[in-house]
Amino acid sequence: MFYKDKMKLETQIEKLAALGIALNDGITVEDFLISFDREEYEKKPFDLILFVYGIEVEEEPWGRFFCDRAWNFDTECIEGSGAYVSIVENFHRITGRTKKLEEVSDEIDVEEGKAYLEYIIDGEKKSYNIKVDSDWADPETVASIMDDLKVQSYDFYAKDNGQASIWFYLNQKEAEELNALAGNPFNLVSKPWWKIW
C-alpha cells in the first residue's frame, strides 16, 4: 500500500484519519502550510506529515498540537526541572489519557548529576532516580514511563527523526496499517525501542 507518487496533503490527512489518527479539533490545512510548503508534504507521502502530526502549530495561539495521537520527542531536552514532567505529560496525552495521572513532579540538577521523578498513576505512586547524561533523556526512565502508561493491547511506536523521534500510541492493527501506508516507519519485529536514539 506504500505510496511512492505524489499525493495531495488533504488526501494524506483523510487516509490517516481513516486509520484513527485524526487531527485535533480546529486544526486546518493552513496550519500545516505555516511550517512547510505543500510540495514538501506531497512529494513524499506520509513522511513529513507524520513529523508534523507530532508537533505544535507554529503560530499563535501557542500550545496547539496537530494530533493528540503523536508526539515529536527530542531526547536532548533535559535542561532543568520540569523536563521529565513534560515527557510524562506528553506520553500521557498521546495515550488518550486512559490512565489517571496525578501529582507529576521532578527535580533535576544537571550540574550535580542528580534527578528525580515521581507521579501517581491509577492510584499507584511511582518514583524514579534518574541517570543524568548532560541534557539527554535517560532511556531507562523513559521506558519506565511508557510501561506505567500503557494499557493491554496498545504500545508506543517510534518513527525515527534523527536526534528526535515521532511517537505514536497504537494497537497492533493500527501499527501494521500505518506501517503499510507510510513505508514501514516502525520496526515491528525485533528492534528495541531505545535503539532509535
Buried (B, 14 or more C-beta within 10 A) or exposed (E): EEBEEEBEBEEBBEBBEEBEBBBBEEBEEEBBEEBBEEEBBBEBBBBBBBBBBBBBBEEEEEEBBBBBBBBBBEBEBBEEBBBBBBBBBBBBBBBEEEBEBEEBBBBBEBEEEEBBBBBBBEEEEBEBEBEBBEBBBBBEBBBBBBEBBBEEEBBBBBBBBEEBBBBBBBBEEBBEBBBEBBBEBBBEEEEEBEEBB
